[in-house]
Amino acid sequence: MNLESSVTELKGIGAKTEKLMNRIGVYTIKDILLYFPRDYIRYQKPVKPEEVSSEGILAVIGRVAGMPLLKRTGRMDLVQAKVAGGAGCIECVWFRAPYIKSRLEPGQTYIFYGRVRKKGRAFQMEQPETYTPEQYGEKRKTLQPVYARTEGLSNTVLAKAVRQALEHVPLACEFLPERIRKKEGVCEYNFALRQIHFPDTMETLTIARRRLVFDEFFLFILQVQRQKEKRVQIPNDFPISNDTVIPYVLSHLPYQLTGAQKRCLDEIVYDMRQGIAMQRLVQGDVGSGKTIVAFLCMALMGENGYQSALMAPTEVLARQHYETFTGMCETYDVKRKVILLTGSLTAREKRRAYENMQLYPDAMIIGTQALIQEKAAFFNLGLVITDEQHRFGVRQREAFAEKGIHPHILVMSATPIPRTLAMIIYGDMDISVIDEVPAKRLPNKNCVVGTSYRRTAYEFIRKEIKKGHQAYVICPLVEESEEIDAENVTDYAKKLTEYYEGEIRVGCLNGKMKPAEKNRIMEAFAGREIDVLVSTTVVEVGVNVPNATVMMIENAERFGLAQLHQLRGRVGRGEAQSYCIMVDNMQSKASKKRLDILNHSNDGFFIAGEDLKLRGPGDFFGIRQSGDLAFALADIYQDADVLKQAAEDVKELLEEDPELLQEENRRLYEAVKEQEGEQMSL
C-alpha cells in the first residue's frame, strides 16, 4: 500500500463507502491524507442540567436518576435516562442503541456530550456520547477532527480512514529545501500532516497549519512566477485599429460610467493598443460595474475582427452573462454573434456552439470551464476574460489563454484584496481597481443582532416580500452536524416554510446539489417563483437578482469579513433600499468587534484591510473566506504574513536557481510539476 493506492485498500472501505468517498473527491490514500478537517471539536466545560438554557451542542454533568428505560417504538429501540444535577433535570435519549441501558449505572455521575433540543418546556439531549469525569477530562485536552462529508459518510469513518493511512502508509518525502524550512522555522511536512488531522494540542495544530499554509502559498507563487517568465514581452498579434463601438455604446447608455470604470476601461484599451499582449487584473468591489467594462472590451475586439471569450465559474453566471450580452448587443446595435458554451448543453446544442465558433471570427463567446475542454476550438481568439478569477487555478487560466495564439488576458475579481497582497498573488499581471459604486445604487443598511432578533427579522422579511421583493437567508452548513453547532440549510428551510405557513415560497440551495438542480433553483429565484432562498455561500457568485432586498446571514461570526461583504453584495443591486441582517450567535466581544466593521462600512477594500488586522494566529475555525484561489487551508487575509514571506522566499529561490535544477531543489521541482498536472485535470 502506498500513496497512490486506492482507498479500498484501507480496512473497512468497501465498494459502497468508496463511492461515497469518490463524491468528496477522495480516490487514493494521498487524497484522504490531503482531505483536511473543516473544523475541530473542542470539548467544552460541562454544565449542570439546571444551567441548560438554550439549544445547541453541550456537555452536561449529572447523575443517572433511577433505572434507564428501554422502550420499543415500532421497529426501533429507544433508551431514556433522567440526568439530575443541582436543582435541575434533563432527559437523555438514544435511538437504536439498547446496549446503553446496561452501561449506565443509577446514581453514578457521567458527562453527556451531544445536541440539546427543547421539547415543550423541558430540554432533551439526543444521542449523547457518555464519559466518566476522568475520561472527559482527557477529552478536553484533545482536538477531534471534523470533516466535510456527503450524506451516508460519517465523520467516524473518515477519521478512521485517515488514522489508518497515517499509521500504515510511507508518507511523502520532504520537498521544501532545508535552508528555506530552517529560515522560516516551519515544521517537517509529515509532522504537519499528522498534526493537522489529529493535533496533540492547539499549539501543535497551529504549527502544522502554518507549515501547510506556507506550502500552499509557496507552490502557488512559484507557479505564478514560472508562468510569468514564459509570457514576458509576448508580441501583440491583435492590433486595435477601429474604435467606434465604445464611444457609440457609451453615448447611448442610460447612465454614466463612474470615474473608476472610465479609468479602468482606458487602461485596458491602452494595453490592447500596445505592441505587447495584455495581462491585466480588474478588481472591482461587489456591484461596481465590471460587467459593462467586460462587454465593451469584447465588443471592441469584435469590431476589429477578433473573437473574445469570457469564462465564468458557474453555469448560472455564464447564462446570465450570455443573456445580458445578447440584450446589450440588440439594444446598442452591436452586430456580433454571442455564443453560449456550458457543460449542461445538450450534445446538439454543443455541436451548434462549436460550429458557430468557427463560423463567426468576431463572436463573443460566453461559457464555463467547458471553454477549456479539448473540443472547444476558437477561431482568431484575441481576448480571454475570466470572471471571479479566484475560482480558477493558475493552470486553468493558462489553459484558457492557450486556446488562442497569445491572446490578451483580462481577469476580473470581486474579492476585495488589498493591493499589497494582490501584487503577490497576481504577480504576473498589471492591476486596475474599480473602487466606486454607481451613484444610483443606495448603500445597504446593515445591522448585527443576536438570535433573539430572529422573529423580528422574519417579520421584516415578510413585509419586504409583501412589497414585491425577495430575500436570501444564508446558513454555514448544508445539513445538521453532530459536531458543529451552527444553522444548516436543510432544517432552516423547513423551519421557515412552517413559520410562513405556505404564505411565502421558500427555496433551498446548497453546493452539494447537482449543477442542473442548482441552476433550476437559481433561475426560479431570479424568475420570482421563490420568495426566500435559504442557501449556503454558493450564492456568492450566483445569479444577479436586483429584486432581492434582504440578506440575512446566520452564524455570521463563523464567516470572514470579506466573505460576509461578498454575500451582502447579492442585495442592493436594484434601485430599492436593501438590508443586511447579520445574526451573531456567539455575541462575544471579539465577534462583536469584527462584525461592527461591516455594520459601519460598505467599502470592500477597507473591510479587507481591517480583516487583515483582526484575524490573529490560530483564528482559523469556521467558514473560510471567499474562494481564496482554491487553497485547501490558506486564507489570504488571516495568513497575509505567511503569504508575504513565501513571496520573498520564491523570489530569492528563482534568482539563484530559475529552472530549479540544483540537487537540493529537485523534489521541489517534482512537487511543482505534479501540482500543475493536478490543476490541469480539474
N, C-alpha and C positions, 0 to 999 in steps of 0.2 A: 504493500500500500504506500503510495506517495502522493504528492500534492495534486497530481493530475488524475488520480484515481477517482472513480465515480463515488458519490456519497453512499451508494448502496453497499459499499464495502464496509461501512460503519455498522456496528451491531445495532439491530432494531430499526434499520431503514430499509423497508421493503418497497415494493412497486408502488403501493398507494401513497406512502409518505414521500417517496421520490417525486411523484407527480406534484404533490403539494409544495415541495421544496423548489421544484423547477419553476413554479409560479412566482416565487420571490427571487428568481434569478440564481438559485443555487443548484449547480450541477456536479461540481467536483469538490474534493477536500479543500482545495485552495479557496474556492468560493465560500465555503462555510466558515473558514478562518477569517475571511475578509468581510463577512457579514456582521458588522459591528453592532453592539447593542444600541437601541434608540434611547434608552434611559436605564436607570438602576433603582432597585428597591432599596431605600434607606429606612430600615426598621425604626419606627418612632417610639418615643417614650410611651408606655402603656397608661391608660386612664381607667378609672373605676367606672362601673356601669352607671352610677349616678351622675358622672361627668359627661356622658354622651348626650350631646345637644343637637347634633345635625348628622345628615347622611354623609357617607364617604368611606374611605378605607382607613380603618382604625386598628389599634392594638388595645384590647380591653383585658384587664386583670381582675379575676374574681374566682370565687369558689363555686364548685358544682353543687347546686341546691337540690338535693333529692336524687332519685334514680332517673337517669336519662330514659326517654321513652322511644321505643321502636314502633313505628306505625307503617302500615302498607296502604298506599293510596293508588288504586288501580294496579298497575304493574310495577310501581316504584316504591322502594323502601325509603322511609324518612325517619331520621333521628332528631329528636328535640331535647334540648337541655336548658334548664334555667341556670343562669350565672348571676350570682349575687355579690355585691361589694359595696361597702359603705351603706347608704340608705336606699340604694337603687338595685334594679334587677334588669337583665337583658336576656332575651331568648336567642339561642344559637340553633341553627337548623342545618342539617347535612342531607343532601339528596343522594340516593344510590350508594350509600356508604354505611351499611348496617354494622360493620366492624367497629365503628366509632363508639358505639354503646359500651362495648367491653373495655375500651381504652380509657374511659372517663370514670374516675373513682369519686363517688359522692363525698362531699366535704373537702376534697383536695383543691388546692389553688392552681390555676393554669392561666396562661396568657393566650387569648384567642385573637388571631390576626386575620382580618377579612373585611368585606364590604358590609357596611351598616345601612339598612333601609328603614324608613318609617312605615310602620304598619298600624294604621289608625292613630292612636295616641302613644303607642309604645314603639320601641326600636327593636329591630331584629337583625342578627348577623347571619349571613348566608355563607355556607361552605368555608368556615374559617379554618385556617391552619392552627394546630394546637401545640403549645410548647409548655414545658415546665419553666419556672422563672429562670433557672440556670441555663437552660437551652436558649431561651430568648435573649438572655444576656450576651451569649456568644453570637447570636444572630445580629445583634445591634452593632457588633464590631465589624461586620462584613457589608459588602455591597453586592446585591444579586442582579445579574443582567436581565434586562427586559428587551426582547427583540420584536421588531415589526414582523407581523406574520399574516398569513391568509387564513380564511375560515377552514377549520379542521386540523390546523397545525398548531400544536400547543407550545407554549414557551418552554415547558419542561423538555419536550422532545428536542427542540433546537439547542438548549443548553447542554443536554446530554451529548448530542452530536458534536458540538464544539469541544466539549471536555475530552471526548474520545480522540478527536483529531489532534488535540494538543498533546495528549499522552502517547499516542502510538505512531504519529507521522513525523519523519525527519523534517524539521521546519526549514524555512528559506535561509539561504546564505546572506550574510550582511552585505548590502550593496553600497551603502554610503561610505565614501572614502574615510579612512580612520582619522585623518587630520581635520576633516570637516566635523566629524562626530565629536572629537575632543574639543574643538574650538567652540562648538555650540553647547557642549555639555549635555547632549541628548543620550538617552539610554540605548542599549543594544536592541536591535529590531525584534528578536524573538522574545525578549523580556517584555517589550511593549505589547506584542501580540497576545501574550498570556494575560497580562495585567489589564488590557482593555476589555477582555471578556470576563475575567474573574479577579478583580482587584483585591489585594490584601487590605488596603486602606484607601482613603480618599487621596492621600499623598501619592501613593504608587499609581493610582488611576490618573492623576494629573500629570505625572511624569511620563506615563505611557502615551497618553493622548498627545502631549506636546511633541513626542518623537514622531508619531504617525501623522500629525498635522504638518510638521516640518517636512516630512517625506512628500506629502501631497503637494504642498506649495513648491518645494524644490524641483520635483519632477515636472510639474506643470510649467513653471517658469523656464526650465531648461528646454522644454518642447517649444515654447513660445519663441525663445531666443534662437533656437536652431531653425525654426521656420522663417524668422526674420532674416537670418543670414542668407537663406535661399532666395528671398524675394527682394532684397535691397536693389534699388535702381532698375526695376523691370521697365522696359520701354512701354509707352502708352500706344497700343495699336488701335485705339478707338478715338481718334481726334474729334473734337466738337467744332463744327463749322457753322451749324444753324442753331439759332436760339430765339425762336419766336413764340414757342408754345408756353414757356414760363411766364413771360410778360402778359400774354393773352389770358391765361387762366387767372393770374393774379388780379388782372383788371376786372374780371367777371365774378370773382369770389364775393359772397355776401358779407364777408368780414375782412379785416386787415390782418395780415400776419403780424405776430409780435416782433419786436426788435430782435429777440434771440432767434426766432425762426428765420428771419431775413439774414442774420449774420451767419447762421449755420448753413443755409442754402447757398449763400455767396461763397463760403469756404469750400463746399462740395463742388460747385461749378468751376471754381478756380482750379481745384485739384484736377478735375477732368479735362481741363484745357492745357495742362502741363505735359511735358514730354515723358513723364513717369506715371505708371499706373497708380491710382489712388488706393490708399489703405487707411480708412478713417472710421473712427467710432463716434457715434452720436449718442450722447447721454441726455435724456430728457425726462424730467420728473413725470409722474403719472398725470395724464391729461394735458401735457404741454404742447401737443400738436406735432408729433413726429410723423404721423401717417401722411399728412398733406405734403411734408417735405419729401418723403419716400416717393409719393405719387409724381411729384414734379420732376424728380431726378429720373424716374423711369420714363416719364413722358419725353424728357429731353433726349434720352438715349434713343427712344423710338423715332423721334424727329430726325435724328442723324443716321437712321438706318440700322440700328443695333438692337438686339434683344436685351431684355433685362429680366431678372428673376428675383423674387422675394420668398424666402423660406421662413415659415412661422413654426413655432413649437407644437401647436395643436391644430387638429382639423377644424375645430370651431373657429379659431382665429384666422386660419387660412381662408376659410369660406367667407368669413366676414370681410377680410381684405379684398377678396375677389369681387364680392357684391358692391363694396364701396368703390373700388377702382372702375368697375364696369359702369356704375352710375355716374361717376365723375367724367368718364370718357364721353358718355352721352350728353351730359349737362353742358360740358365745356368744349364740345365739338373736337375732342381729341380722337382722331380716327386711327385707333390702334386696337388690335385684337388682344383681348385679355383671356388668358388660358388658365384653367384650374387643374392642378395635378395633386391628388392626395391618395393615401392608401385605401380609403374606403370606396373609391370609384369602382364601378363595375368594369369588367375586362373590356367591354365595348367602349365605355367612356374613356378609359385609359388609352386605348388604341387611338381613339379620335384625338385625344390630347397630344399624343406623340406625333401624330400626323400633322396637327396644326403647328407644333413646334418646328417642324421642317418647312411648312408652307408659308409661315409668316416670319420673315427675318427681322422684323421690328416689333415683335409682340412683347407684351408684358405677361410674364408667367408667374403665377402665384401657387405656392404649394407647401407641403410639409417635407419631411425627410425623404419622401418619395422622389423629390427632385435630385437626390444624390444617388439614387439606385442606378444600376447599370443600364437599364432600358431607356432611361431618360436622356435623350440626345438633343442638345441645343444646336442652334444654327446662328453663328455670329453673336455669341453671348458677350456683351460688353460691360454689364454691371450686375453684380450679385449683392443682395441685401439679406442679412439675417436679422430677423426681428426677435426681440428678447434673447439677445446673444448669450446670456449666461446659461441658457438651457442647452447649448451645444458645446461639445468638446472642441479642443484645438484642431484635431484631425478632421472632425466633421466639417468645420468651417473651411479647412483646407481642401477637403474633397469637393465641396460646393464650388470653390474657386477653380478647381481643376476641370470642371465641366466646360470651361471655356479656355481660350488661349490668353492667359494673363489678363482677365477682366478687372475692372475697377472693383474694389471691395469696400462695402459700406456695412457696418454693423450697428444695430440700434439696441439700446437697453433702457428700460425704465427703472432699473435698480440704481438708486442714488449712491454711487460710490465716490467718496472723497477723492479729489484729483490726485493726491499723492499715491493712493492705492491703485487708482485706475491706470496711472502711468506704469506701474509694475505689472499689473495683470494684462493690460493691453500694450505691452512694451513694444510691439511691432507696428503700432498704429498712431496716427495723429488723432487728436481728441477735440470734438466740438461739444459744447454744452448748451442745451435749450433750458434756460433757468427762469423762464417766465411762463405764466399760465394765461391763456386768452382772457381778456378783460370781461367777457360776457359771463364767465363762469363764477358763480358765487362760491366762496370758500366753504368747506364743510364745517358744520357746527359739531364740536366734539364734546363728549363727557365720559368720565371714568366713574363707574359706580360699583357697588357691592352686589352680592347675589340677592339681597332683599329688594332690589330695584326691578327684578325680572318682570313681575306682573305689570308694573308701570310701563316698562318697555314694550311688553306685548300689546298693551292698550294703545300706546303711541303708534306702534306698527299698524294696528287696526285702523286708526284714524288716517294714516298716510294712504293705506290701501283704499279706504272709502273715497279719498280724493282722486283715486285712479292711479296711484303709484305702486311700486313694488319694493320688496326688501330682501336682503340677504341675512342669514344667520350663520356664522362660522363656528365650527367646533374643531378642536385639535385631533380628535380620534374618529376613526371610521365606525367602530363598534365598541361596546363596553369592554374594558380591560380589568382583569383581576388584579393587575399590578399598578396601574396608573389611575390616579384619582382625578379624572377630567371628563368633561362632557363629550359625548360621542354623537355622531350624525344620525345613526340608525334610530336610537332611542329618542333623541331630541325631536326628530321629525314626527314620530308617533305622538310624543307629548304635545307638540304644537297643534297637530291635527285634532287631538282630543280637546285641547283648550279652545280652539276656534269653532269646534262643533260643526265642521263642514262648511261654515260660512266663508272661510278663506282657504284657497287652494294651496297646499303645502307640497313642495317637491323636495327630493333628496338626491344629493350628488356626492360622489367620492372618487378618489383616484384609482380605486381597485376595480371600478366598473370597466366593462369593455368599451373601446373607443366609440362604437356605434351608439351604445346606450348613453354615454356621456354627451355625445353630440345631440341626441334626441332630446335630452333633458334641457341642455343649454338653449337649444333652439325653441323649445316650448316656453322657457322663461323669457327669452327675447321676444317671442310672439305673444306674450301676456296671457299664456294659458296657465301659468303658475304665478301665484301672488308672492309667496315667500319661499325662497330657495335656501334650504338647510344644506350646508356644504363644508367640505374640508377646504384647505388652501388651494385646491385645484382651480378655483375661480380666479386666482390672482392673475392668470394670463388667459382669462376666459373671454366670452363674447362681450361686446360693448352694449350695455343696456341703459340708455340715457334716462329711461323711465324709473329706474331704481333710485330711491332717495334715502333708504335706511340701510346701514351696515351695522349689525350687532355682532360683536366678537366675544364669544365665551372663553373663559380661561385666558384672558388677554395677557396675563403675566407670564404665560408659557411661550409667547412669541417674541422674536427680536423686534426692535423698534422699526427697523427698515421694512420688515415683512408686514407689520401692522399698517405702516404707511402705504405699502403696496395694496393691501386688502381694502383699505378705506378708499383707495383710488378707484374702486369699482363703482362708487357712487359719486354724485357731483358732476356727472358727465352730461347732464342736460341743463335746462335753464332754471329748474325749480331748486329751492333750497334743499340741501341734503344734510344728513346727520350720521354721525358715527358714535355708537354706544359701545364702550369697552367695559366688559364685566371682569372685574378683578376679584378672583376667588380667594386669593391669599390675603390681600389687603395688608401686606407687611409694609414697613417703612421703605424698604428697598424697591418693591414693586410700585408703590405709590410715586416714588421719586422718578422712576423710569417712565411710567405711563403719563405723568404730568407733563413731560416734554411734548408728547403727542397732543395732549389736551390743549396746549397753547401755541402749537406751530403746525402749519401745513406745508412747510418747506422741507422737502425730502433730503436735500443736501445738508441742511442744518441738523436735521434729525440723525442722519447717518454719522455726522461728526460727533454729536452728543453720545450716540450709542458707543462709539469708539472709547469715549472717556469713562463710560459707566460699566461696561462689561468687563469684569475682573477675571483673573485666572481662576479656573475651577468653576466659573459660572457658565456651565455648558449643558445644563439639563433643559428639557423642554423641546419646543419646536425649533428647528434650525431656520436660519434666515432664508431669504428668497432665492431658492435655486442654487446660488453660490457656485456657479460653474461646475455643477455636478460633483463637487467634492463629497467624499463619504463622511468625513469628520470635520474638516476645516471650515471655519467661518471667517470671512474676510474682515468682519467687524471686531469680534472678540479676539481674534488671533492676528490682529494687524501687526503687532510687534514681531511675530514669527514670520509673517509674510515679508516684511521689510528685511529681516535678517537673511531669509532664504534667497531673496533677490541679490543681496550683496555677495553671498557665497557663490551663486551661479555666475555672477559677473567675474569674480576672481578666478573661478574654475575655468571658464571659457577663454579668459585671457591667457592662461597657462597651457591649456590643452583643448583647443577649439573642436577637434574631432573626437575627443575622448579616447585617444589611442594609447595613453600611458597605462602600464600594467595595473596601477592602483585604481584606475577608473574603468577597468574592463567590465566589472559586474554592474557598475552604474550604467554603462552604455547598453548592456543587455536589458536592464530594467526599463530604460527609456524606450528602446525598440519594442519591448513587449507591451508596454503601456500604449504606445502609438498603434500597435496592432489591435489591441482591445478596443480602443476608441473607434477605430475604423469599422469594427464589427457591430457597433451599437445599432 
